[in-house]
Amino acid sequence: MSVNSKERILIRQAEISDLDFIIEAIIEADRSETDRISYCTIFNLSLVELQQILRNILTENVHGSEFCLSDFLVATVDDKIAGACCAWIESKDGNPSYLIKYSLLSQYLNEENITYSKKIAPYIQGLHIDRETLALQIESVYVNPIFRGLGLSSKIIQQQFKQHLSAYPDIKKSQLIVTKKNFSALHVYLKLGYSVVKEVEVDNNQVLSILPSNCLALMEKNF
């Protein structure tokens, strides 16, 4: 737990009472300030259906991806929840985060959703970046617009660094994946010491009707 008395900001572990905000954080981080939510467009889900699926998954609390409630930190301002960020150590138990996510989603998707995603797959093939085993991953960074300008994103991420480096002092680097057009997020990450080490881009007419961006960047920060 971290407290900033001047601004009355508290950073703490997420709790079950924060579930609605964590769901909002995952969705808004995925949306990346666009009108497209990749989970909805890839699996042909309504927003309500996605919210319910995320609720079910998060309550399972499976570690190893951004779908784990207890791996989130939240920031509150005057006791009002304002921001969130998830962090985990990639493949710590041998399973990459993308497989953990797909396995969790598959429990709640129906056959029609899966079939639909297979039709979408060729259009977005290539827009994937592997995460490095045992690197600290930062994901689903989100601050409610009402509370922006207080530096909450940086504060939550730095608290994730502090907690994970205390528990796992052998961590050598942190990684995150961001859309190249999310300029506000890029600015925050660059100020925190991250740099872009890899980019992937898909150039076809369908991608931007499915995903928030056709270009992803992998950013890294060494400890």
C-alpha positions as CSV (number, residue, x, y, z in Angstrom):
1,M,0.0,0.0,0.0
2,S,1.3,3.5,-0.9
3,V,-0.2,6.8,0.3
4,N,0.4,10.3,-1.0
5,S,-1.1,12.5,1.8
6,K,-0.8,15.8,-0.1
7,E,-3.1,14.6,-2.9
8,R,-4.9,12.1,-0.8
9,I,-4.0,9.4,-3.2
10,L,-3.9,5.8,-2.0
11,I,-2.5,2.9,-4.0
12,R,-3.6,-0.6,-2.9
13,Q,-4.3,-4.1,-4.0
14,A,-7.5,-4.6,-5.9
15,E,-10.4,-6.2,-4.0
16,I,-13.5,-7.9,-5.1
17,S,-15.4,-4.7,-4.5
18,D,-13.3,-3.1,-7.2
19,L,-14.5,-5.7,-9.8
20,D,-16.6,-3.4,-11.9
21,F,-13.7,-0.8,-12.2
22,I,-11.2,-3.6,-13.1
23,I,-13.5,-4.7,-15.9
24,E,-13.7,-1.1,-17.1
25,A,-9.9,-0.9,-17.0
26,I,-9.4,-4.0,-19.1
27,I,-11.9,-2.9,-21.7
28,E,-10.8,0.7,-21.9
29,A,-7.1,-0.3,-22.1
30,D,-8.0,-2.6,-24.9
31,R,-10.0,0.1,-26.6
32,S,-7.0,2.4,-26.6
33,E,-9.2,5.5,-27.0
34,T,-10.9,4.2,-30.1
35,D,-14.4,2.8,-30.7
36,R,-13.2,-0.8,-31.1
37,I,-12.9,-3.4,-28.4
38,S,-10.9,-6.3,-29.8
39,Y,-12.5,-9.0,-27.6
40,C,-15.9,-8.0,-28.9
41,T,-14.9,-7.8,-32.6
42,I,-12.8,-11.0,-32.6
43,F,-15.4,-13.1,-30.8
44,N,-18.6,-11.4,-31.9
45,L,-19.6,-10.4,-28.4
46,S,-21.7,-7.6,-27.1
47,L,-20.3,-5.3,-24.5
48,V,-22.6,-6.8,-21.9
49,E,-21.5,-10.3,-22.8
50,L,-17.9,-9.4,-22.6
51,Q,-18.4,-7.7,-19.2
52,Q,-20.0,-10.8,-17.8
53,I,-17.3,-13.1,-19.2
54,L,-14.6,-10.9,-17.6
55,R,-16.5,-10.9,-14.3
56,N,-16.5,-14.7,-14.3
57,I,-12.8,-15.0,-15.2
58,L,-11.6,-12.4,-12.7
59,T,-13.4,-14.1,-9.9
60,E,-11.4,-17.2,-10.7
61,N,-8.2,-15.2,-9.9
62,V,-5.9,-17.2,-12.1
63,H,-2.4,-15.7,-12.2
64,G,-0.3,-15.1,-15.3
65,S,-2.2,-12.5,-17.3
66,E,-4.2,-9.3,-17.0
67,F,-7.3,-11.5,-16.2
68,C,-6.2,-11.9,-12.5
69,L,-8.0,-9.6,-10.0
70,S,-5.3,-9.9,-7.3
71,D,-2.5,-8.9,-9.7
72,F,-4.1,-5.4,-10.1
73,L,-3.3,-2.4,-8.1
74,V,-5.8,0.4,-7.9
75,A,-5.4,4.1,-7.1
76,T,-8.1,6.0,-5.1
77,V,-8.4,9.8,-4.8
78,D,-10.3,10.9,-1.7
79,D,-11.6,7.3,-1.4
80,K,-12.9,7.3,-4.9
81,I,-11.4,4.6,-7.2
82,A,-9.6,6.4,-10.0
83,G,-7.1,4.1,-11.7
84,A,-5.8,0.6,-12.1
85,C,-2.9,-1.4,-13.5
86,C,-2.1,-5.1,-13.7
87,A,1.3,-6.7,-13.5
88,W,2.6,-10.3,-13.6
89,I,5.9,-12.2,-14.3
90,E,5.6,-13.7,-17.7
91,S,5.5,-17.5,-17.9
92,K,6.6,-17.9,-14.2
93,D,4.8,-21.2,-14.1
94,G,5.7,-22.2,-17.6
95,N,2.6,-21.0,-19.4
96,P,2.7,-17.9,-21.6
97,S,0.1,-15.2,-20.8
98,Y,-1.7,-15.4,-24.2
99,L,-2.4,-19.1,-23.7
100,I,-3.7,-18.5,-20.2
101,K,-6.0,-15.8,-21.5
102,Y,-7.3,-17.9,-24.3
103,S,-7.9,-20.8,-22.0
104,L,-9.8,-18.7,-19.6
105,L,-11.9,-17.1,-22.4
106,S,-12.6,-20.5,-23.9
107,Q,-14.4,-21.6,-20.7
108,Y,-17.1,-19.0,-21.3
109,L,-17.2,-18.6,-25.1
110,N,-19.7,-20.7,-27.0
111,E,-19.0,-22.6,-30.2
112,E,-20.3,-19.8,-32.4
113,N,-17.9,-17.3,-30.8
114,I,-15.0,-19.6,-31.4
115,T,-16.0,-20.3,-35.0
116,Y,-16.4,-16.6,-35.6
117,S,-12.9,-15.9,-34.2
118,K,-11.4,-18.5,-36.6
119,K,-12.8,-16.5,-39.5
120,I,-11.3,-13.3,-38.2
121,A,-7.9,-14.8,-37.5
122,P,-6.5,-14.5,-41.1
123,Y,-7.1,-10.7,-41.1
124,I,-5.1,-10.0,-37.9
125,Q,-2.4,-12.7,-38.3
126,G,1.0,-11.2,-37.6
127,L,-0.2,-8.6,-35.1
128,H,1.2,-10.5,-32.1
129,I,4.2,-9.9,-30.0
130,D,5.7,-12.6,-27.7
131,R,6.5,-11.5,-24.2
132,E,9.8,-12.5,-22.6
133,T,9.8,-15.2,-20.0
134,L,10.4,-13.9,-16.5
135,A,10.0,-10.3,-17.5
136,L,7.6,-8.2,-15.4
137,Q,4.6,-7.4,-17.6
138,I,2.5,-4.2,-17.2
139,E,-1.0,-4.2,-18.7
140,S,-4.4,-2.7,-18.5
141,V,-3.2,0.7,-17.3
142,Y,-6.3,2.9,-17.0
143,V,-7.2,6.1,-15.3
144,N,-10.8,7.5,-15.2
145,P,-10.8,10.7,-17.2
146,I,-12.1,12.7,-14.2
147,F,-8.8,12.0,-12.4
148,R,-6.3,12.4,-15.2
149,G,-3.5,14.9,-14.7
150,L,-2.5,13.6,-11.2
151,G,0.1,11.3,-12.5
152,L,-1.8,8.2,-11.4
153,S,-0.6,5.9,-14.2
154,S,3.0,6.5,-13.2
155,K,2.3,6.1,-9.5
156,I,0.6,2.8,-9.9
157,I,3.2,1.4,-12.3
158,Q,6.0,2.5,-10.0
159,Q,4.2,0.8,-7.1
160,Q,4.0,-2.4,-9.2
161,F,7.8,-2.1,-9.8
162,K,8.4,-1.7,-6.0
163,Q,6.3,-4.7,-5.0
164,H,7.5,-7.1,-7.6
165,L,11.2,-6.2,-7.2
166,S,10.8,-6.7,-3.5
167,A,9.3,-10.1,-3.9
168,Y,11.4,-11.1,-7.0
169,P,14.8,-9.2,-6.8
170,D,16.2,-11.2,-9.8
171,I,13.8,-9.5,-12.2
172,K,15.9,-7.9,-14.9
173,K,13.3,-6.0,-17.0
174,S,9.8,-4.9,-17.5
175,Q,7.8,-5.0,-20.7
176,L,4.5,-3.7,-22.0
177,I,2.7,-3.7,-25.3
178,V,1.0,-0.5,-26.6
179,T,-0.6,0.6,-29.8
180,K,1.6,3.1,-31.6
181,K,-1.2,5.6,-31.9
182,N,-1.9,5.8,-28.2
183,F,0.3,8.9,-27.8
184,S,-0.7,9.7,-24.2
185,A,0.2,6.2,-23.0
186,L,3.5,6.3,-25.0
187,H,4.4,9.6,-23.3
188,V,3.8,8.1,-19.8
189,Y,5.9,5.0,-20.6
190,L,8.8,7.0,-22.1
191,K,8.9,9.2,-19.0
192,L,9.1,6.0,-16.8
193,G,12.2,4.9,-18.7
194,Y,10.7,2.5,-21.2
195,S,11.9,2.4,-24.8
196,V,10.4,0.8,-28.0
197,V,12.4,-2.3,-28.9
198,K,10.1,-3.9,-31.5
199,E,7.1,-3.0,-33.7
200,V,4.7,-5.1,-35.7
201,E,2.3,-3.8,-38.3
202,V,-0.4,-5.4,-40.4
203,D,-1.5,-3.6,-43.6
204,N,-4.9,-4.7,-44.9
205,N,-8.2,-3.1,-45.2
206,Q,-9.9,-5.2,-42.5
207,V,-7.7,-4.7,-39.5
208,L,-8.9,-1.3,-38.4
209,S,-12.5,-2.5,-38.4
210,I,-11.5,-5.3,-36.0
211,L,-8.7,-3.9,-33.8
212,P,-8.0,-0.5,-32.3
213,S,-4.7,-0.3,-34.2
214,N,-2.8,-2.0,-37.0
215,C,0.5,-1.3,-35.3
216,L,1.8,-2.5,-31.9
217,A,5.0,-1.7,-30.1
218,L,6.8,-3.7,-27.5
219,M,8.5,-1.4,-24.9
220,E,11.1,-2.4,-22.3
221,K,12.7,-1.0,-19.2
222,N,15.7,-2.5,-17.6
223,F,16.1,-2.6,-13.8
